[in-house]
């Protein structure tokens, strides 16, 4: 979470393709990177958070420069983030309620 609780963007990939039986398949994934110092004790990876000033570049489908896009895939500045303990239900897909992200 951002310290100021602002909205932020994850780096991800989205594609629509035709499956082996002719069906349209929509797929997406979140790109991860090594954890910053805030996240390292929580997990060995973290989602790539795109800086606000880089969002237009990341979302521009005309940009094909792999090295330029790869340069955005870095751990986010831990000084801009906060972490707090939450219920173990956050890791269970059966739960989709606000209590999942409530601080305990």
Secondary structure as UniProt FT lines:
FT   TURN            3..4
FT   STRAND          9..10
FT   STRAND          12..18
FT   TURN            20..21
FT   STRAND          24..30
FT   STRAND          32..33
FT   TURN            37..42
FT   STRAND          46..47
FT   STRAND          49..50
FT   HELIX           52..54
FT   HELIX           55..59
FT   TURN            61..62
FT   HELIX           66..70
FT   TURN            71..72
FT   HELIX           78..80
FT   HELIX           88..91
FT   TURN            93..94
FT   HELIX           98..101
//
